[in-house]
Amino acid sequence: MVIAIFGESCTGKSTLADALREKLNAQVFTGKDYLRLHGNEQMAQRLFMKKLTEAVDGEDIIYVLTDAELMKLIPAGAFRILVTEELDVIKERFATRMRGVLPPPVADMLERKHGCFDSEPCDLHVHAGKPTAAEVCERILHR
């Protein structure tokens, strides 16, 4: 099974992926991790897409992404999870990652990107941590 977890930075995608990885013993890829498959980016993408397509009915793979451009790599049949959060919470979490300071250009970037995944089709929408990671795991294990 391929589980695609996507959304903006600091929304809880990695926390969810870690919980799923633990329950499913799945391999996790994030962003452009696929570049490990080949030195050429186009070839690496092709190999990764092939790996994901084969995994739809096979091994468990979790793909976590925050770049809307990479959505094209998610194969048909993948279980798609959109993870969203309120902008103020995203800014607060991002500031924490930056040692408490959120520079204005970063805040502007977060504001521009907020909601960029909202129109993407998904099988499950996790907003503000609900359903919880444990509940998401249960839903996926029982589907």
N, C-alpha and C positions, 0 to 999 in steps of 0.2 A: 504494500500500500504506500502511496505517496501522499504525504500531508504537507500542503503548502501553507505556511503561516506568513501572512503579509500585513503590512501597515507601517505607519510612521515610526520614527525613532522614539524610544522611551515609552512605548505603549504596553509592554509586557510580553512581547513575542518570545524573547529568549527564556523567560521564566516558564512560559507555556511549553516551549520546545524541550527544555530540560525535564519537565515533568513527564512529557510524552516519551522522551528518549528513555527515561528510567523504566516506565511501564512497558514499553514496546521493545526495548533493547534495539532501537532504531539507529541508523547512521544519520548524522545531522550535517547538513551543508548550510552555510550562510552566505548571502551575497554572491561574491565571485569566487567562492571556494573551489568552484569547478575548474579554475585555472590550474589546479594541481594535476589535472588529468592530462594536460598537454601544454607545451610551451607557446603554441599559437592560439590566440584567443578564440578565433572562429572554430578551429578544430576542437578546442576544449569545450566550447558551447555545444557543438554537434555531439560529441561523446557524452556530455552530461545529459543532453536531451534524450539520447538513446538509453542511457542508464535509467533516467526517470520513467520513460515510456515502458521499459521492461519491468520496472519495479511496481507499476500500477497494480499488477496482479501477482507480484512476487514479494521480494524483500521489503522491509519497512524503511522508508527514507523520509526524513523531515527536511523540508527546504524552507529556510527563514529568509525573507527578503524585505528590504525597505526601499528598493529602487524600482519604481513602476516600470521602467524599461525592461527589467528582467522577468516581468509577468509572462512574457511570451514563451519562457522556458517551461512553464507549468503544463504538463500534458493533460489531455482529456482523460477523465477518470480519476484525477487527483482529488483528494478531499481538501477543499479550500477553506481556510479559516482567516477571516478578517479580524484584526485586533485594533481597536480604537480607544482613544482616551480624550478627555477634555484638554484643550490647548493649555490652560493654566497648569494642569498637572504635568503635561509634557515639558513645559518650560521649567517647572520646578525640578523635575528629574534630570533634565539636561543640565541645569545649573549645578546640581549636585555632582554630576560627572565632571563638570569643569571647575571643581573646587569652590562651588558657591557663587560663581560669577557667570552671568549669561550676557556676553557682549551683545550690544544692539544689532550688529549684522547677523548674528546667529539667531536672535529673537525674530528678526525680520524673515529669515529663511524659514524658520519653523512656522511662522504665520502664513507665509506663502504656500507652504506644502501641506498645511493642515487640511484634511479632508480629501487629499488627492487619491485615496484608494476607495472612497465611499461608493463610487459607482461600479466597482469591480464585483462581478458575481461571486458569491461565496455560499458554502454549505452551512457555515456557522459563523455568527458574528459575536465576538467577545468584546464587550464594552465595559470599561472601568472595572475589569477583573471579574465580570459576571457573564456567563457562568465561570466558576472558578476553574483553575487548572485541573483539579481532581475531577470535577464534573465533566469537563471536556474529555479527559482521559476515559471516563466511564462511557460517555456517548460513543466515542470512537471504537472502544473495545467491544461494544454491543451492537455495532451497526452491521 
